[in-house]
Amino acid sequence: MSNQALLEQTLITISKHGMIEPGDGVIVAVSGGPDSTALLFSLSLIRDKYDLRLHVWHLNHLIRPEAREEADHVRRLASRLELPCTIEERDVKAHAKKTRRSVQEAGRELRYALLEQLSGRLGASKIAVGHNANDCVETFFINLLRGAGAGGLSGIPPVTGKIIRPLIESERSTIVQWLTEQGIDYLTDSSNADKRYLRNRVRLELMPALLALSPAATEKITTTMSLLRDEETWLAELSRKSFREVAVSRDGEVRLDGARLAQAPPALKRRLLRLAIADLAGSTFDIDYATVQSIIDKTLAGGGPTNFSGGGRAMMSGQDLILAPVRAPFISAFIDSAGGEAQIDHVLISVTITSLATVVLPPDKGVLVVDADKIDWPLEIRPRRPGDWFVPLGMTGKKKLHDFLVDEKVPRRLRDSVPIFVDRKKLAAVGNLRIDERAKVSARTKQVAILRAPDVIY
């Protein structure tokens, strides 16, 4: 393939999909492999035509031993083309563990988040990535094997927001041939030969077999994806309209009208759930058909919660279906008799010691007041534990904390997030809901402790 032919194809793709406007600032994501290298050099050859401001970006995932060498290679490419370059490092494995995602999805999430941040700092309107036609076809089969719908089978879109893919209609073989003809060096990722990864098995085993059956397989499948993409665009808009009618996102959760969802046609039901998961988790990359169907067949039918990738859980609350993060119990904190503040999961809890004469009773809503001399200090702020009980203010007998939270209509999913104030001998207060009768202010009270805490710690 000649220099001119590759540029013609790139320009056709850019024009067809409206990828670039004159004067655009474009961040070019470069791994150093053949696709991103060809992308970088192609854009550099047409930058004068579009008056582009190009900026090279690379992420070191801190996974493979050769990662630093790859970063140096990208830096040299940028220098050769006299382009500014940003090299970043992130521990992708640690991020995957923290977010409960696969390493591949965690890396993808980090890359796009960092690119978005850099585009904001630079004022860049576009982010160019090196997906090609073969990547599209491989994605088609990967999603087919995972049980995807039309959205997953429509391949990788040429444009997603400010993300553009100028090589999306160019095949890998022509890209490699062009690089060779131009004498442009590129890196080969050793993990691309690792058949433990499904994408590599599709590339190395399935695609050669398909091309042997039909040399035009890539072209035909690309046509199919294009048709599906057009239909998906239309259906997705209808689904988003329905989603706005049945779903509410608030306080880090997504709540759907369970009755209306149950009555929706199966195809719409699945789309609404995927929209809800995307709204909560930011992606449905690791969400397969079985997960969505489990929410429909089990959770929506009253059979218990369903956990999904990314640390989320679907559960029923009355007639509503709730999608929320799986919350780990927060770590305890202590405040002594002098009072003070505790920062728990970005939430501030305070205990103020003062004279009773300075306090107006009853306190404001959300504020609890106890007799400071009836507290066996320090106060521990912790999650509930099995067997917890207290004597709610105004009562004479003890009550299980679990029963109290049920009576107060605290949703089951939030009960482990209610801050409990406990001294050495007793449970003194429950969040900002109720104090213990044994800690109440009386005529003999001299000093009080003012407790300020949220109803739950998110």
CORVEN-V56875 format. One record per residue. N is the residue number from 1. RES is the residue in one small letter. SS is DSSP state (2 for helix, 1 for strand, 0 for the rest). BURIAL is I if it has 24 or more other C-alpha atoms within 12 Angstrom, else O. Layout:
((N/RES/SS/BURIAL) (N/RES/SS/BURIAL))
//
This chain:
((1/m/0/O) (2/s/0/O) (3/n/2/O) (4/q/2/O) (5/a/2/O) (6/l/2/I) (7/l/2/I) (8/e/2/O) (9/q/2/I) (10/t/2/I) (11/l/2/I) (12/i/2/O) (13/t/2/I) (14/i/2/I) (15/s/2/O) (16/k/2/O) (17/h/0/O) (18/g/0/O) (19/m/0/I) (20/i/0/I) (21/e/0/O) (22/p/0/O) (23/g/0/O) (24/d/0/I) (25/g/1/I) (26/v/1/I) (27/i/1/I) (28/v/1/I) (29/a/1/I) (30/v/0/I) (31/s/0/I) (32/g/0/I) (33/g/0/I) (34/p/2/I) (35/d/2/I) (36/s/2/I) (37/t/2/I) (38/a/2/I) (39/l/2/I) (40/l/2/I) (41/f/2/I) (42/s/2/I) (43/l/2/I) (44/s/2/I) (45/l/2/O) (46/i/2/I) (47/r/2/I) (48/d/2/O) (49/k/2/O) (50/y/2/O) (51/d/0/O) (52/l/0/I) (53/r/1/I) (54/l/1/I) (55/h/1/I) (56/v/1/I) (57/w/1/I) (58/h/1/I) (59/l/1/I) (60/n/1/I) (61/h/0/I) (62/l/0/O) (63/i/0/O) (64/r/0/O) (65/p/0/O) (66/e/0/O) (67/a/2/I) (68/r/2/O) (69/e/2/O) (70/e/2/I) (71/a/2/I) (72/d/2/I) (73/h/2/I) (74/v/2/I) (75/r/2/I) (76/r/2/I) (77/l/2/I) (78/a/2/I) (79/s/2/O) (80/r/2/O) (81/l/0/O) (82/e/0/O) (83/l/0/I) (84/p/1/I) (85/c/1/I) (86/t/1/I) (87/i/1/I) (88/e/1/I) (89/e/1/O) (90/r/0/I) (91/d/0/O) (92/v/2/I) (93/k/2/I) (94/a/2/O) (95/h/2/I) (96/a/2/I) (97/k/2/O) (98/k/2/O) (99/t/2/I) (100/r/0/I) (101/r/0/I) (102/s/0/I) (103/v/2/I) (104/q/2/O) (105/e/2/I) (106/a/2/I) (107/g/2/I) (108/r/2/I) (109/e/2/I) (110/l/2/I) (111/r/2/I) (112/y/2/I) (113/a/2/O) (114/l/2/I) (115/l/2/I) (116/e/2/I) (117/q/2/O) (118/l/2/I) (119/s/2/I) (120/g/2/O) (121/r/2/O) (122/l/2/I) (123/g/0/O) (124/a/0/I) (125/s/0/I) (126/k/1/I) (127/i/1/I) (128/a/1/I) (129/v/0/I) (130/g/0/I) (131/h/0/I) (132/n/0/I) (133/a/2/I) (134/n/2/I) (135/d/2/I) (136/c/2/I) (137/v/2/I) (138/e/2/I) (139/t/2/I) (140/f/2/I) (141/f/2/I) (142/i/2/I) (143/n/2/I) (144/l/2/O) (145/l/2/O) (146/r/2/O) (147/g/0/O) (148/a/0/I) (149/g/0/I) (150/a/2/I) (151/g/2/I) (152/g/2/I) (153/l/2/I) (154/s/0/I) (155/g/0/I) (156/i/0/I) (157/p/0/I) (158/p/0/I) (159/v/1/I) (160/t/1/O) (161/g/0/O) (162/k/0/I) (163/i/1/I) (164/i/1/I) (165/r/0/I) (166/p/0/I) (167/l/0/I) (168/i/0/I) (169/e/0/I) (170/s/0/I) (171/e/0/I) (172/r/2/I) (173/s/2/O) (174/t/2/I) (175/i/2/I) (176/v/2/I) (177/q/2/I) (178/w/2/I) (179/l/2/I) (180/t/2/O) (181/e/2/O) (182/q/2/O) (183/g/0/O) (184/i/0/I) (185/d/0/I) (186/y/0/I) (187/l/0/I) (188/t/0/O) (189/d/0/O) (190/s/2/O) (191/s/2/O) (192/n/2/O) (193/a/2/O) (194/d/0/O) (195/k/0/O) (196/r/0/O) (197/y/0/O) (198/l/2/O) (199/r/2/I) (200/n/2/I) (201/r/2/O) (202/v/2/I) (203/r/2/I) (204/l/2/O) (205/e/2/O) (206/l/2/O) (207/m/2/I) (208/p/2/O) (209/a/2/O) (210/l/2/O) (211/l/2/O) (212/a/2/O) (213/l/2/O) (214/s/0/O) (215/p/0/O) (216/a/0/O) (217/a/2/O) (218/t/2/I) (219/e/2/O) (220/k/2/O) (221/i/2/I) (222/t/2/I) (223/t/2/O) (224/t/2/O) (225/m/2/I) (226/s/2/I) (227/l/2/O) (228/l/2/I) (229/r/2/I) (230/d/2/O) (231/e/2/O) (232/e/2/I) (233/t/2/O) (234/w/2/O) (235/l/2/O) (236/a/2/I) (237/e/2/O) (238/l/2/O) (239/s/2/I) (240/r/2/I) (241/k/2/O) (242/s/2/I) (243/f/2/I) (244/r/2/O) (245/e/2/O) (246/v/2/I) (247/a/1/I) (248/v/1/I) (249/s/1/I) (250/r/1/O) (251/d/0/O) (252/g/0/O) (253/e/1/I) (254/v/1/I) (255/r/1/I) (256/l/1/I) (257/d/1/I) (258/g/2/I) (259/a/2/O) (260/r/2/O) (261/l/2/I) (262/a/2/I) (263/q/2/O) (264/a/0/O) (265/p/0/O) (266/p/2/O) (267/a/2/I) (268/l/2/I) (269/k/2/I) (270/r/2/I) (271/r/2/I) (272/l/2/I) (273/l/2/I) (274/r/2/I) (275/l/2/I) (276/a/2/I) (277/i/2/I) (278/a/2/I) (279/d/2/I) (280/l/2/I) (281/a/2/I) (282/g/0/I) (283/s/0/I) (284/t/0/I) (285/f/0/I) (286/d/0/I) (287/i/0/I) (288/d/0/I) (289/y/2/I) (290/a/2/O) (291/t/2/I) (292/v/2/I) (293/q/2/I) (294/s/2/I) (295/i/2/I) (296/i/2/I) (297/d/2/O) (298/k/2/O) (299/t/2/I) (300/l/0/I) (301/a/0/I) (302/g/0/O) (303/g/0/O) (304/g/0/O) (305/p/0/I) (306/t/1/I) (307/n/1/I) (308/f/1/I) (309/s/0/I) (310/g/0/I) (311/g/0/I) (312/g/1/I) (313/r/1/I) (314/a/1/I) (315/m/1/I) (316/m/1/I) (317/s/1/I) (318/g/0/O) (319/q/0/O) (320/d/1/I) (321/l/1/I) (322/i/1/I) (323/l/1/I) (324/a/1/I) (325/p/1/I) (326/v/0/I) (327/r/0/I) (328/a/0/O) (329/p/0/I) (330/f/0/I) (331/i/0/O) (332/s/0/I) (333/a/1/I) (334/f/1/I) (335/i/1/I) (336/d/0/I) (337/s/0/I) (338/a/0/O) (339/g/0/I) (340/g/1/O) (341/e/1/I) (342/a/1/I) (343/q/1/O) (344/i/1/I) (345/d/0/O) (346/h/0/O) (347/v/1/O) (348/l/1/O) (349/i/1/I) (350/s/1/I) (351/v/1/I) (352/t/1/I) (353/i/1/I) (354/t/1/I) (355/s/1/O) (356/l/2/I) (357/a/2/O) (358/t/2/O) (359/v/0/I) (360/v/0/O) (361/l/0/O) (362/p/0/O) (363/p/0/O) (364/d/0/O) (365/k/0/O) (366/g/0/O) (367/v/1/I) (368/l/1/I) (369/v/1/I) (370/v/1/I) (371/d/1/I) (372/a/2/I) (373/d/2/I) (374/k/2/I) (375/i/0/I) (376/d/0/O) (377/w/0/I) (378/p/0/I) (379/l/1/I) (380/e/1/I) (381/i/1/I) (382/r/1/I) (383/p/0/I) (384/r/0/I) (385/r/0/O) (386/p/0/O) (387/g/0/O) (388/d/0/I) (389/w/1/I) (390/f/1/I) (391/v/0/I) (392/p/1/I) (393/l/0/I) (394/g/0/O) (395/m/0/O) (396/t/0/O) (397/g/0/O) (398/k/0/O) (399/k/1/O) (400/k/1/O) (401/l/2/I) (402/h/2/I) (403/d/2/O) (404/f/2/I) (405/l/2/I) (406/v/2/O) (407/d/2/O) (408/e/0/O) (409/k/0/O) (410/v/0/O) (411/p/0/I) (412/r/2/I) (413/r/2/I) (414/l/2/I) (415/r/2/I) (416/d/2/I) (417/s/2/I) (418/v/0/I) (419/p/0/I) (420/i/1/I) (421/f/1/I) (422/v/1/I) (423/d/0/I) (424/r/0/O) (425/k/0/O) (426/k/0/I) (427/l/1/I) (428/a/1/I) (429/a/1/I) (430/v/1/I) (431/g/0/I) (432/n/0/I) (433/l/0/I) (434/r/1/I) (435/i/1/I) (436/d/1/I) (437/e/2/I) (438/r/2/I) (439/a/2/I) (440/k/0/I) (441/v/0/I) (442/s/0/O) (443/a/0/O) (444/r/0/O) (445/t/0/O) (446/k/0/O) (447/q/1/I) (448/v/1/I) (449/a/1/I) (450/i/1/I) (451/l/1/I) (452/r/1/I) (453/a/0/I) (454/p/0/I) (455/d/0/I) (456/v/0/I) (457/i/0/I) (458/y/0/I))
//
